[in-house]
Each structure stands twice: as C-alpha cells, then as structure tokens.
Amino acid sequence: MTCGCGSFSKSKALFLPFSDRWDTPDDRWHPIHPRNLETYGKLLLVAIPAFLALVLLEMAYGWYKGQVTFRNLDLISSLSSGATMVTKDMMGLTIVILSYGWMVEHLALTHIDSGFWTYAIAFLVLDFSGYCTHRIAHQYNLFWNNHIIHHSSEEFNLACALRQSISVFFRIFTFLLLPAALLGVPPKVIAIVAPLHLFAQFWYHTRHIGRMGWLEKIIVTPSHHRVHHAINPEYIDKNYGQIFIIWDKLFGTFQQELDEVPPVYGITRPVRTWNPIKINFQHVRQLILDAWHTRSLRDRLRIWFMPTGWRPEDVRRNHPLSKIDDVYAYAKYDTPASPLFHAWCWFQLLCQLSILSWLLGNVAAIGSPGVFWYGAFFMLSIYASTDLMDRNRYAIIPELLKLSLGFYLLGTHQGDWFGASSFLPGAGVLVAGYLVFSAAGAAVFSVMHAREDAVSGPTVMGV
C-alpha cells in the first residue's frame, strides 16, 4: 500500500542509501537520500509509539466491550511485520526504475509553486496511483507477492495495518504519478505527502467502528475496508481505494458491507505461519516451484502475469494445494502457547523495538555498511522469534545465528552497539546480556515444545 515515488533526475545506484553521488537539488528529496532517511527515521520514532498506543487502546476497548478482535500471537506477528518493513526502508533496498524527479524535469508542461492546491493535487494523484497499484497487486500473480503480507492475518484490527511488504525491490509504477509531473508538482511535495498518505490508511483497520453516514460516499471507511480484507465470495477483490472510495465507484470495484454477510478475513490459501519474513516470499516461492514443475514452456513464461492464483493445469493436477472452499467452516491458524511463552514473545518484541529505535534515531551516524549489518541482525532476530512462535523444531538455528552475528557486531565496535554507549553507558553489555538470555530462553522453549509435541502430536490448532 505504499507509493513508488522518487525524485532522481539522473541514472544512479538507487539502492545505495549513503552514496556520495547526491549532487542535484532534487536528489535531496529522494526517499532514500541520507537526509531524508534521518528525517524519516525520527518521524517513525514518534509514529511507532503512537501506532503501538492505538493498537493497545483498541485491545483495551475490545476487552471492555466484550468484542475482542485480536489474538496475541497474531498481534505480535503483525507488529513484527511492521518492524521489518521499517528496517528495510532504513536499508534503502529499493531501486526506482523511473523516478518522479526525472518526469518533472523532462515532462512538466508547467511548474507550480508549493501551496494548498499543490498539496491537494499531489494527494489526489497519489491516491489514484495507490488505487491502481493496489488493484494490480491483487489481480496478477507476480505482484500479489508484494501484497500478500498485508492480507495474511485472519483477524482485522489496527495491528494488521502494519503488515507491510519487504519483498518490493523495484518500484515500477511511478509513471502513474504522471498527472502530477505534467503539472510540475515539485518532488519535495510528493516526498512530504507520500508518508502522510500512507499513515492515513491506518485508522480504518478496525471492527469497532460501524458505518459513518455520508462519509461512506467519499472516503474509505472501516466498513469499506472490512469488505476489502474479507475472503467471502461476495467481497473478495473489492474496495481497492486507499483514502477516497470514489475510484472504486468509478471503476466498478465497489462493494457495500452487507449485514447478512459477516466478513471472514485472511486469504484463500492461508499462510499458516507467524513468521512475516516467510510470508513475504511464500507466494513467489510457490510461483517458482510451479514454473519448475510444469512441462509447458509457455506456462513457465506466463505464470507470473496470469491472474492471482492461476497455476498450470499439469501442476494443479500433480501438485495440488489446499484452498478454503467454505469460508465459514475452516479453522484459523493457531499454535499452542503457555502464558509464560506469551510473556516471552512480548519480551522479545519489546527488546526488538528498542533495538530498532536506536537505528531509526541514528541511521545517518551508523552509515554504510553499518546499516546493512544492523538490518541483517534485526531481520534475523524477527525470523528467530516468530519461528519459535510457530513451534518450528529448527527455530534454535536462527536464534544461534543471531547470537553469533550479535557478538560479531559487538566485537567489531569494541564492545559497543553502534555507538549506543554514548547515550546509554553499558549499552554493549546490555545487548550482550540480551543475546545470551534470548538464546537460552529459545533453547528452553524449543525443548519444552518438542516434549509437548511428542506427547500431543501435531502442534497447529484451529480456532
């Protein structure tokens, strides 16, 4: 649900977030310019606690009203997913094929100064672009991989809004911002409006707000977006709008929420894991396997751009996949977890968010290649903790890799954690203690889970 906007005016290595080749005024407004990354990181230092507070507030409200809309492990998985997306952003691992800055420089018919109407035009064009990219992501196999994470939760709450993709490495739909470029909307305006447009999509991921009267005709409301996340036949692949619902009404993809059809959430081929990194690449992995297994060269070439879910006939016959046929008669993914393990998962998440906070506030000082090492450690940490949530018998392996990488990074920084001791004396010792405690806890829970599974059999439950 993000926009592929950029402001490069020359061909450059866009994936290098700390390149020394930022030499034109427009470059300063590229999303991965060091100055923008630092500003974005500090903005997220405010936004993340705000989002977390709203998620917890929704939880408390649900408890109070007797309408609980979350499950603990699903919630942690959602928050972990959001953290991986932020980390990837900080690493700058996205190549913009056609930049917005180039389009403005070469295609603008006029140039307008920044003002109210400039920002209004930018917001409207971004929203139309978002509708188009969102619809494409749902309708074509290859692009569905970039969006599957957002729909992977079988709940619908504010936390699932944070399930954002880390599998997008090429931005190819910037051309959809052409109307703004022709009008000469400055790149800095797009750079300012784009994150605001994204953040404005958070609030409507909730079941606690009903229909909103006349606003239902103009903007995307919780009711509209509940329909979008549902897998009921009446609702699937509807309401692609991000802020304004008018695009769906114009292009025939609108569906009202029906009182007699309660939404059922998730995807028709459930991901069956809490691990957001696995989810991000699950669909493309299946596409690769299907392309390998089919005997038809034509199918190997076209599978990527066929409608989402399409598989070659011989592959469907020889390698069937389970799919939900009756949305009202299937069990949601769940894994057994003791109260102690729930507490452990929250401990891990809070430690991970603390580690992420240091990256967000100091991304420019950490620099390159430090940011890539930091990002790799963080991704490995999320992978290890969520794999343990899945009760994967091999979850101890990524945990031990995290331990090894963590001590390697401490060693290369003379016992410090990327300069954190300047803010918190003894930060390196705290990180070392966390690494050892985390590995020991993971080992204990792995043994406990293995013993429980040996007695009870399959570990995946349905709710």
N, C-alpha and C positions, 0 to 999 in steps of 0.2 A: 504493500500500500504506500510505497514511497515513490517519489517522482525522480526520474532520471534527468535532472537538470545539472548543468555545469556552465562554466564561463571561460573555458580555454579558448584562446584566439590563435594558437599555433599547435602543431602536432608535437606532443611531448609524451614522456613516460608518465602517464597519469597515475599509475599505481604507486609512485614514489612520493609519500606524503611529506618528506623533508628534503626534496630536491633543491639544489642551489640554482635552478634554472627558472625561478619565478621572476620574470623580467618585464612584464607588461602590466599596466594598471588593472586590466580586467582579471589578470591572474589572481589578484588578491581576493577576488570574490568567488574563486573556485572552491567548492565544498571541502576539498582536501588540502587546500593551502594551509601551511603551518599556523598562520594567524587565525584562520577560520576554525581549524581543529581545536586550538586552545580555547577560543570563544565558545565553540560548540560544547566542548568538554565541561566548561564551567557552567554553561546553561544546564547541562544534564545533571550537574551536582545539585542543582535546585529542583529540576524536574523529577528526578528519580525518587527522592524522598517524598515529593508531593504525590506522585503516582502511587507509591507504596502506601502512603497515608490514606489515599482514597480507596485503595483496594481493601485495606484493613477496616475502613469505615463501612464499606459495603458488606464485609463479612459480619461486622457487629450489627448492622441494620438487619441483615438476613436472620441472624440469631434472634434478635429482638422480635421480629415479625413472624418468626416460625417458618420462614421461607429461605432455607439455606441453599445457596446456589453455587457452592464450591465444594471440592474435596481437597484435602490437604496436599497430597502428592501431586495432583493435577495443578494445584495453585503454584507449588514450588517449581514444577516443570515450566509453567508459563513465565514466572519471574526469571528463571534461569535462561529461558529463551531470549527474553528481552535483554538480559545482560550480555549474551553472546552477540546479539545484533549491535549493541553499543560498542563492544570491543572490536568487532570487525570494522565499524565505522572509524574508530580511532586508528586502526592499522592502515586505513586508506586503500583497501584491497578491491578497488573498483576501477575499471577502465571505461571512460566515457568515449564512445565511438564518434559521436557528433556532438560538439559542445554548444551550449546555448550562446556563449560569448561569440563563437565563430559565426553563428547565424545572425546575431545582431550586427556584427561588424560588416558582414558581406551581403545581407539580405534586407536590412531595415529600409523601409520606404520613408520613414520619418524618425525623428528622435524626440522623445518627450521627457520632460524633467520629472523627478520624483515628486509625487503629490498624491492626494487621496485617490484620484481616478487611476493613476498609475498602479497603485497597490491593489485597487479593486479589479482592474483588468488582469493583473498578474494572478490574483487569487482565482478569478473565474477561469482563466486559461489553464492554470494548474489543476483545477477541479475537473475540467473537461478531459485533460490529459490523463488524470487519475482514473476517471471512468473508463477510458479506452484501454489503458494498460491493465486495469483490474479485470475487464471483460476478456481481454486476450489471455490473461493468466488462467482464467477458468476454462477457456474453450480449446486450448491447444496443449498437447502432451508436454512438450518441452518447457513451456512457460508455467505450467501448473506446478512444476517442481519448485519454482521460486515463491509459490504462494501456499503450498500445502501446509506449511508450519502454522500459518495463521488459522486454518480451519481444523487443525488436528485435535484440539481439545473437544471432549464430549460434554463439556459444560459451556455455559455462556455467562461470562462475568467480566468485570473490568480487567482482571488479570490476563484473560485470553487476548485482549487487545495488544498486549506486549509480546505476543508470539509473532515475531517478525523475522524475515528471512536473512540467512547468512550465505545463501547459495547464489546470490546475484554477483557476478564478477564483471559483467559487461552491461553498460547502460546503452540501450539501442533505440529507445523511444523518445529521445529528446526532441526529435522532429515534430512531435505533437505540440510542442510549445511554439510552433511557427507563427501563429497569430500574434503572440506577444512580441516575437522577434521582429516581425514586419512593422509593428507599431513602435519599435525601438524601446521597449521596456528595458531599463538598464539591468545588467546581470546582478548588480547588488540588490535590486528589489526582489528578483527571483530567489536569491540566496537568503534573504530575510523572510520572505513569505513561505517558502517551502517547508521549513520546520514547524512554523505556526500552523500551516495547513495539515501537517501530519499529526501534531499534538491535538488538534481539534477533532480528530477522529476517535479519541479515547473514550469520551464520556458516554457514548451511546451503546457500549458493550455491556448492557445490564438488563436483567429481567425485572428490576424493581420499579421501572418507570413505564407506565401504560401509554396509551395513545395521547397525543399532545394537541388535539384540536386542529386549528387552521395551519399550524406549523407543519403538520403532516404533508401538506400540499407543496411545501417549499424545500425544507431541509430533510436530511437523513435523520431519522429519529430512532430510538431504541426499538420500536416496533418494526420499522423497516429493516433494521439490521438483524434483528432476530430471524426474520424471514431469510435474509441472505446466508446466515450461518446454518440454517436448517437443511436437513437431507430428506425431508418429506418430498414425495413426488410433486406436490403442489407448489413447493417453494424452491426447489433446487435450481441453482444458477439464475437467481433473480436479484434485483436491487443492488446493482454494482456501484451506485453512487457513493461518493465519499463525504461530501458536505451537502451538496444540493441534489435533491431527488428528481429534479426536472429532467436530467439526462435519461433516466430510466423511463420516464413517462414519454419522452420524445422518441426514444428508440425501441420501445416495446418490450422492455425487460422489467417492468414494474409489477410487483405483486403485493397486495394488501395482506396483512396478517389476519388470518381467519379465526374467529372464536372457536369454531368446531374442529380446528386442526392445530393442536398444540405442537409447537416446533420441537423437533428432535435434532440434537446438534452433533457435529462431527463430520466425518467423511465416509463415503460408502465402502471404502476399503480401509478399515481402521488401522492406525499406525501401530498400535499395541506396544507402545514403549513410552517411558517418561523422558527419554534422552533427546533433547532438542537438536543435537548435532546429527544424530542418526535420522531423525525425522526430516531434516533439511535436505538430505541426499537420498532418501528412501525411494522416491519416485523415479529419479534419474537412474538410480541403480537398477530398478526394475526395467526401465526402458533399455538400458544397456544389455541386460540379460535377455530380454525379448528379441532385441536386434541380433544377438549372438545365436539364439536358438532357432530363429526362423530360417527356413531353407530358401525363402524368396528374397532375392537381391532387391527387388522393388520395395518390399515391405521393410527391409533394413534401412532403406533411404527415407521412406515416407513416414515411418512410425513417429518421428519427432514432431511432425507438424500435422498429424491427424488429430481428430477431436480427443479431448482428455478421456482417458480410459480405454481408448482403442488399442487392440492387440492383434497381431497377425492370426489368421484362422488356425494355422497349424500349431502355433504357440498356445492359443487358448485351449485347444484340444489336448495337447500333450503336457502342458504345464498350467493347469487351472489355478486360479486364485480365488480365495474366499471373498465374498462381497455380501453386503447386507441386502437382503431381499425384503424383509419386513422390518421397517424402522421401529415398530412398536414392540418387537419381540426379539431383541438382541441384548446381550449383556455388555455394559460398558467395561472398558479395561480397568483393572484394579489389581493391586498386589498386596498381600498380607503385610501389615506393618504394626509393630507394637507401639505403645505410647512412647517408650524410650527411643525407638527408631524415628518416630515423627519428630521428637525433640532434636535428635541428631541431625536430621535433614534441615531443620530450621537453623541450627547452629552452623552448619556448613554454608547455607545460603547467606547468612549474615556475615560470616567471615569473607566469603567471596565478594559480597557487595562492598565491604570495607577495602579489600584489595583493589577492586575496580575503581573505587573513589579516588585512590591515590593516582591511578593512571589518568583519570578524567581531569584532575586538577593540575597535573604536571606533565601532560603529553609532550609539550614543546621542550621542556627540560630533559625529559627522558630521551627524546630524539630517536634517530635511526642509527643502528639497527635495534636499539633497546626496546622500542615499542613493539617490534615483531616478536622478540623473546618474551616480553611481558604478555602479549596477546596469546602466544602459544601456551604459556603456562596457565593463563586463565581459562582458555578453551579446554585444556586437558583437565583442569580442576572441575569444570562443569560436567565434562564427559564422565569423569570418575564418580562423582557424587550421584548423578542421575542413573548411571549404570547400576550402582548399588541399590537405588530405589527400584529398579527393575528386577532385583534379586538375581542378576546375572552371575553365574558361578565364576566368571573370569573378571569380575569387577575389581578385584585386588590388583590386577595388572596395570590399568591406567593410574590407579592410586600410587603404586610404587614408581611408575614413570613420573608422576607429578612430584613425588618426594625427591627423586633423583634430579629432576630439572630444577626444582626449587633450590636445592643445596648447591647445584652448579651455579645458579644465578647469584646466590648469596656469596659464593666464593669469588666470582668474577667482580663483585662490588665490594670486596674487602669486608665481608660480613654485614654490609648494609643492604637495604632493599630499595634500590633505585633512588637513593638519596633521602629516603623517608626518615632517617635518623635525625636529619636537620629539623624536622617538625616534631618527631616523637623519639626522644632518646631511647635507645634499646630496641628500635623497630625491627632490626635484623634478628635479634634474639626472639622477639615475639613471633616473627614469621617462621623461624626455625622450630620453635615450640609447637606452632600450629601444624607444621608439616609432619612432625613426628606423631603428634596426637591424632591427626587426621588419618595417617596410615595405620596407626594402632587400632583406632576405632573401626576403620574399614575392615581390618583383618578380623576383629572380634565379630562384627556383624556378618561378615562373609561366612565364618564358621557356624554362627548361630543359624543363619538362613539355610546353609547346607544341611545341618542336622534336622531342622524343621521340615525341609523339603523331602528328606529321606524318609520321614515318617508319614507326611501328609500327601506326598505325590506332587502333582502339578501345582505351581505357585501362583498362576494367574487366576484371579477371581473375577466374577461379574457382579455388577451392582445395578 
